[in-house]
């Protein structure tokens, strides 16, 4: 079954949209996408990673996006569209198709909406969604079933909240944000103070969470409300699934984080940073713009050099870590060599004593 059955374009139409060049049948039409190794007739695919070059000669896809400098080594059955950057071009096409999908509209009679809430035009609110008092929702917002929106939450225009998203009271969401299923904004920060009797007393978390515009947050990711003030996710940041952002954290513009990343309280992350999966940051750390963390890196102190890359725990500059790891791999052999040298030294010592 075709996922995008409402979409059908010719190779020439696609090339015109992408400002590319058709090599082959410009009239051939496609109505779906496929991976190059699983290409089917009537679909469009792309070649970006050289590892997949072999598949362009066997793919059954009708149209393939390729970089403008691609030169085939043998005959290709598919029509090619040459563009400056095939991966970027694919993203543009996917965005175009996404914008053409029919939008849900209307408010379900099964939704619970406070009389004091303000709902913008063309909103969709699905069954069993709950909108509490004082909520302000912008235009063209999509609220899927079982979403909970707490008191006095503010939501901008063109926001999408997928099923089971929970937004606690007072939080603010900018325009064009996307929150995936199970995402939680505004749960209490992990704040407890040890008491004289050995127990831990809860510190009330009276702040909020603020998302600026164009933020996307993955499924089951949590962003804790601040103790005071706001936990801030700045414009264009993208957070993957299963991420924990603690209270009073600030995430800079256009920063991206892969799954299972954890940021402890009051840390400040710069602009355009990139975090690999399972990376972590201790509390009260500042990180410079453009910082890159490899997967499972652990940051324990301020990183002040812009655009530097780190790996390992505690973090090392990427080149230093790679050199250290090369030594680490040789430790068993080095230990054997050290033992052999010790035996020889012991033997020489005995001979000298004689």
N, C-alpha and C positions, 0 to 999 in steps of 0.2 A: 504493500500500500504506500502511495506517495504521501510524504508528510506535508509537502508544500504544493498540494494539488491546485491551489489557486494561482500559482506562479508558473508562467511559461514565457521564456525569453529566447530569442535567437542569439547565436554567437555574436552577430554584428551589433545587436542592441546592447549586449553585455560589454563588448569592446568599446562602444561609444560612451557608455556610462563610466568605464574605467579609464578612458583615454588610452586604450591599448590597440594592438594590431592583430588582426585575424590572420592565421596561417592555416588554410584549409577551407572547409565548407562554411561560409559565413551565414548560410540560411538554416543550419541545423539548430534544433530547439532543445532546450533542457527545462525540466520542471522540478528538479530535486538535486541534492548534493550527495556525494559519496567519497569514501577514502580511495586514494589512488590504487591501492592493492585490492580493493573490493569494488572497483568501478562497474557500474551497470549502464546499459544504453539509456539515454534520456537524462543522464545526470551530469553535473559539473564537478570536477575535482581540481586539485592543484598540486604543483611540485615546488617545494621550497627547500626541504632538507635533501642534500645530495645523496644521503643514504637510501632514498627511495627512487633514485633515478631509474633503476632497472625496471620498475613497474610502469613507467610511461610507455614502454614498448609493448606491454601486454595488457594494459588496462582496457576495459570495455566501456569506460566512460566516454560520453560523446564530446565533451569539451574539457580541456585542461588549461588552467592558468599556469604560466611559466614566467620566469624572469626574462627580461629583454635580451640578456646575454646568453641565454640557453641555445646551444647548437646540438641538434640530435646527431647521434652516431649511426643510426639506421632508421628505417622507415617507421613512422608512427601512424596508427590508424585513426586516432582522435584528431579533432580540430584543436589547434592551439590558439590561445590568446596571450600575446606577449605584453607584459606590463613591467613597470619599474620594480615593483616588489610584489610577488605573487601572494605572500602571506597577508600583507596589508590589503591587497585587492580583495582577497577572500573575505576579510573582516568587513570591508565596505559592502560587499554583496550580502553577507549575512545580516548586517544591520539594515540594509534596504528591505530584505525579505521580512525581517522581524517587524519593521514599521508597517508592513502591509497586512500583517495578521489582524483579523477582526478583533476589536477591543470589546470586552464585556462592559455592559452598562446596566444601570438600574440598581435599586436597593431592594434586597430580599426582604420579604415580610417576616422572615425568621431571624433577621438581624435585630440586635438590641441597641438602640441609639437614643442617647439622652436628648431631651427636648432642647437643652441649652447648647448642644453641639452645633457647629456650623459646617455644612457640607458644600463643597464647591460643585460647579456644574460638570456634567458628564462623568460623575463618579460612579464606580461600581463597588457595592458592598455586598459580599456573599452571605450565605446562610450561617447563622450562629456566630457571626462577628459581633463584638461588643465595643461600643464607642461610648465612653463615659462623659460626664458633664464637663463643659468648658473646652472640649476638644475643637480645634480648628483644622479643617481639611481642605486643601486646595483643589484646583481644577484637574480633571482627567486622572484622578487617583484610582488605582485598582487595589481593592482590599478583599482578599480571598477569604474563604470560610474559616471560622475558628480563630481569626485574628482578635487579639485583645489590645485596646488602646485606652490607656489610663487617663485620669482626670488632667485637664489643662495641657494635654499634648498638642503640639503644633506640627502640622505636616504640610509641606510645600506642594507645588504643582507636579503632575506627571510622575508621582511616586508609585511604586509597586510593592505591596506587602503580600507575600505568598502565605499559604496556610500555616496557622499556628505561630505566627510571629507574635511576640509579646512586647509591648512598649509600656513601661511603667510611667507613672504620673510625672508631668512636667517636662518631659524630654522634647527636644526640638529636632525636626528632620527637614533638610533643605529640599530644593527642587531636584527632580529626576533621580532620586535615590532608589535603590533596589535592595530589599531585604528578603532573603530566602527563608524557606520553611524552617521553623524552630528557632530562628534568631531571637535573642533577648536583648533589649536595650533598657538600661536603668535598673537592673537588679542591684542589690546592696553591694558596695565594696567590702572587701574582707578586712574589716576594721574591728579589732578587739583589744582591750587593755587588761593586763594581768591585775588581779585584785589581791588584797592582803591575804585572803583565805585560799589562794591558789587557783581560783576560778578565773575565767575570762569574761569581762563585762563588754557587752556590745557597744560600740561607738556609733551613734546614729549617723546615717549617711544622708545628709540633707541637700546635696547638690543634684545635678541632672546630667544627662548625656546630650551632647549637641553633635549632629551630623550636618556638615555643610553640604552644598549641592554636589551631585554626580558621584556620590559615594555608593559603593556596592558591598554588601556584607553577605557572606555565605551561610549555608545551612548550619544551624546549631552553634553559631558563634555567639559569644556573650560579650557585652560591653557594659561594665559596671558604672553606676552613677558615682559621682564624686562625693567625697566627704563634705566639702564645701566648694562652691563654684561649679565647674563643669568638666566632665571628661569630654575631650574634643577630638573629633575625627574630621580633618580638614578636607577641603574640596578635592574631589577626584581620587581619593584613596580607595583601594580595593582590598578587601579582606576575604580570604578563602574560608572554607568550612572549618569548624571546630577550633576556632581561635579564642583565646581569652585576653581581653583588654581590661586591666584593673583600674581602680578608681584614680581619678585625676591624671590619667595618661593623656598625652597630646600626640597625635599622629599627623605628620606633615602632609602637605599637598602631594597628590599623585604617588604616594608611597604604596607599595604592594606587599602583601604578606601571604605566604603559602600556608597550607593547612597545619594545624597543631602548634602554631606559634603561640608563645605566651609572653605578655609584657606585664611586669610587676608595677606596682603603684607609683605614680608621680614621675614616671620616666617621660622624657620628651624626645620624640623621633622627628628627624628633619624631613625635608622635602625629597621626593623622588628616591627614597630608600627602597631596597629590595631585600626581602627576608625569605630565605629558603625554609622548607618544611621542618618542623620541630625545633626551630631556633627559639632562643629565649633571652630575655633581658631582665636583669635584676632591677630593683626599685631605685628611683631617684637618679637615674642615669640620663645623660644628654648625648644625643647622637647627631653627628654632622649631616648636612644634606648629601644625598647620593651614596650613603653608606650601603654596602652590600654584605649580607650575611649568608654564607653557605649553609646548606642543610645541617641542622643540629648544632649550629654554632651557639655558644653561650657567652653573653656579654656581661662583664662584671664591673666595668668602669666606664667613664666618659670616653667617647670616641670623637675626637675633635678634628680629624683630618677629613675634608670633604672627598667624596667619591673613592674612598678606600674600601678594599674588600678584606673580609676576615673569615676564618674558619676555626673549628676546634673549641674546646672548653678547658680553661678560660680562653677567650678569643686571642688568636694570633693573626698577624697580617697573613694573607693567603699564601704568599710566596714562602714566608717563614714556616708556616704550617706544613706546606708540601715538602720542604726540605727536612723538617723535623720528622715527618711521617716516613720519608725515605730512610732516615736513620733508624726509626722505630722498627721498620720491617726487617732490618738487618741485625737487630739485637740478639736473636738466638745464635747466629753465626759469630757475632762479635764476642758473645759470652764464651763460646767454645774456643775461640782464638785466645781470649784472656786466660782461660784455664790452661790451655796448652803453654802459653808464655810463662804462667806461674810455675808449672811443672819444670820447665826448662831453667827458670831462675833458681828454683829450689835445688835442682841438680847441680847447677854451676856453683851455688853456695856450698854444697857439700864437698865438691871437688876442691874449692879454694881452701876450705877448712883442713883438708888432708894435706 
